[in-house]
Amino acid sequence: MIYKSLKWEIQSVSGINDRGQIIGTAEHNGHQCVFLLSPETLKTK
C-alpha cells in the first residue's frame, strides 16, 4: 500500500518477478525515482 500522504506518483510499471515484486518509475517531491515494491508475506497458522 502506498499512502497518498507520502506524495509518490507512480508513472510507469516495468515488470513483476516470481516473488511478486514490482519495479517501475515514480515521482517523489519533484524528483524522478525508481521503485521496487515487495508484497508483505502472509502469516499462516
N, C-alpha and C positions, 0 to 999 in steps of 0.2 A: 504494500500500500504506500502510495506517495501522497503526503498531505499537502493540500493547497497552500497552507501557511508557509511551507518551505520554499515556495516560489520556483519550482522546477517546471520547465515547459518542454515536454518531450517533443522532439522534432521528427525523429525517424527511428525505426527499429530495424537493425541489420540482420539479426539472426537469433536462433534459440538452439541450445545444445541438449544433449541427452539428460543432463541434470536439471533441465528446466530453467536454466539461466538465460536471461535476455540481455543482449547488447545493443546499444544504439547511441544516438546523439541527442543532446538536450541543451537548453539554455538555462543558466542559473545566474541571477543578478547581472545580466547583460554579457555573460561570458559563455562561449561555446564549449561544451564539455562532452566527454564520452561517459557512458554509464554501463554498469553491469548489475542487473537485478537478479537476486537469488531468492528462490522460494524458501519460505520457512519450512522446517521439517515437521511432519505431523507426528505427534506422540501417540502411540497405541498402548492399550492396557495389556 
